[in-house]
């Protein structure tokens, strides 16, 4: 078993390297230049009699002018937010009469920065610090002073419960800690010596316990509210007092003594703090903590002698890639600045999960751990593919697939090659992680014991009984599969733009790709149950919110007469679109309780879909 696992890991790493090289060697400029002119002159059944070949961004059938600020503001918007200023959608919002549409002028002037201000306004104050755990001082001499504390309410039973809860949920997604080492080296010492100021282990343990309580109550706790008869997917505590806040505050009070260290423990502590803040809907606080973790990690990698083959070296690799994955998401979707940690990715190997090699072969626990280790590696590889989709298709200065200025259409050869690369990524995944479009909502192959007859892993509704799969199976699977469909949607999205704004240029191939983009945006597992009912456990849910907003605006346009509607009527299941609208609206309606951008977006979306 151990030898087979070693070979599988090596195979995965080799495959990821080959995919990297294929992307690096792509002739983007040549591929773009080779786009046949027939793409832009061929006439097909998708030509629109309602549009003129000379229509541009300044003229529409409604007689409105698109301000030139739209074009200038485009560069200040992230890819998910650019949809708001697509001329067709922009004019539809202006004509809608929705009061919140008057805010479009601010987005024109400030771009994504204005949306971030809505999040800042939503949470002007930090999480409350007026709660904590009962404690008493231990080990003080008659003439001395001791900072060591004990927490009588944090019993061994709770510590065990919260530790298992954390390692069964958050650490499965981002495996930055070793379960056995945490218990043997950290918890056992704290039980013996107490929690002292200046002890990184004490801060780290308290962060883990807070996340464990958050994970437990995030599944089984009471909803923070009920909206239109639907319980919130945020469970446990309240908006301002999330579950685990008392333990988290004890960790925060001690963090100042160790926050300037550039050690592995410090990076782990800051990542744990970021995870807790995101689970409570504090997206900008999450960003700040991740930035601090990334900066400390860079110093650790650049300035400390490292042996990647050791267990400590492997833990640093895990922490590094956890930082990179988090940075990518808030940079791509919120345009928040990067720290530069991604520039080291060629120097830091992928993690090998050293402790797993020490386990006895044949144990089921080893198989389960391997499944989630492969998931982490797969997410790293997919992250690189997504980065290239953004840079080559959506941010390249040589192509303008979603802009009326110098419109040359989508770079079809490049997109076709990238689609092949994305399919290759899925095909080389370890068998337990693989799936097909037809079974995207099914249980993974790796866990036949969890499969129930005629029951899917993901469904629009799960009923009133909370579902808590071992090792966070549903959240992990949802994240991997949804990121794949996100990547495919972003890849083909320029054809949706073309259908809306240049329908007379659409070819049969364009129509196929446009339909594939809409299909790829439908029924994302992360928007369904169980994940939607335990949002505190969904990593980086701010990222899903940003993309749901843009997708909903696009799906709304599929109802308007034109080429896009014709394509969807012929090639996309209407029920899938309607269910997607229902699921994503439900997500925005729920997260607006804790998310400032979602709160503003809901005022737009509610009016657009009212009476649907």
MOCORBEL-V379369 format. One record per backbone hydrogen bond with DSSP energy under -1.0 kcal/mol. NH is the residue of the N-H (numbers start at 0). CO is the residue of the C=O. Records with the same first field share a line. If there is no record, write none. Layout:
NH=CO / CO
This chain:
4=0
5=1
6=2
7=3
8=4
9=5
10=6
11=7
12=8
13=9
14=10
15=11
16=12
17=13
18=14
19=15
20=16
21=17
22=18
23=19
24=20
25=22
27=25
30=26
31=27
32=28
33=29
34=31
38=35
39=36
41=37
46=43
54=51
58=55
62=59
69=66
71=67
72=68
73=69
75=72
76=73
81=77
83=80
84=81
85=82
89=85
90=86
91=87
92=88
93=89
94=90
100=97
101=98
102=99
103=100
104=101
105=102
106=102
107=103
108=104
109=105
110=106
111=75
112=109
113=110
115=111
116=112
118=114
119=115
120=116
121=117
122=118
135=149
137=147
148=194
149=135
153=150
154=152
158=154
159=155
160=156
161=157
162=158
163=159
164=160
165=161
166=162
167=163
168=165
170=165
172=168
173=169
175=173
181=177
182=178
183=179
184=180
185=181
186=181
187=182
189=185
190=186
191=187
192=188
193=189
194=148
198=195
202=198
203=199
204=200
205=201
206=202
207=203
208=204
209=205
210=206
211=207
212=208
213=209
214=210
215=211
216=212
217=213
218=215
219=215
220=216
223=233
226=229
229=226
231=224
235=221
237=240
244=241
247=243
248=244
249=245
250=246
251=247
252=248
254=250
257=254
258=254
260=257
266=262
267=263
268=264
269=265
270=266
271=267
272=268
273=269
274=270
275=271
276=272
277=273
278=274
279=275
280=277
281=276
282=280
285=281
286=282
287=283
288=284
289=285
290=286
291=287
292=288
293=289
294=290
295=291
296=292
297=293
298=294
299=295
300=296
301=297
302=298
303=299
309=306
313=309
314=310
315=311
316=312
317=313
318=314
319=315
320=316
321=317
322=318
323=319
324=320
325=321
326=322
327=323
328=324
329=325
330=326
331=327
332=328
333=329
334=330
335=329
342=339
343=340
344=341
346=343
347=343
355=352
356=353
357=354
358=355
366=362
367=363
368=364
369=365
370=366
371=367
372=368
373=369
374=370
375=371
376=372
377=373
378=374
379=375
380=376
381=377
382=378
383=379
384=380
385=381
386=382
387=383
388=384
389=385
390=386
391=387
392=388
393=388
394=389
402=399
406=403
411=409
414=410
415=411
416=412
417=413
418=414
419=415
420=416
421=417
422=418
423=419
424=420
425=421
426=422
427=423
432=429
438=435
439=436
441=438
446=443
449=446
454=451
456=440
457=440
458=528
471=468
472=469
475=471
476=472
477=473
478=474
479=475
480=476
481=477
482=478
483=479
484=480
485=481
486=482
487=483
488=484
489=485
490=486
491=487
492=488
494=491
495=492
496=492
497=493
498=494
499=495
500=496
501=497
504=501
505=502
510=506
511=507
512=508
513=509
514=510
515=511
516=512
517=513
518=514
519=515
521=518
526=523
527=524
528=458
531=527
532=529
533=530
534=232
536=533
537=534
542=539
544=540
545=541
546=542
547=543
548=544
549=545
550=546
551=547
552=548
553=549
554=550
555=551
556=552
558=555
559=556
565=561
566=562
567=563
568=564
569=565
570=566
571=567
576=572
577=573
578=574
579=575
580=576
581=577
582=578
583=579
584=580
585=581
586=582
587=583
588=584
589=585
590=586
591=587
592=589
593=590
594=590
598=594
599=595
600=596
601=597
604=600
605=601
607=603
608=604
611=608
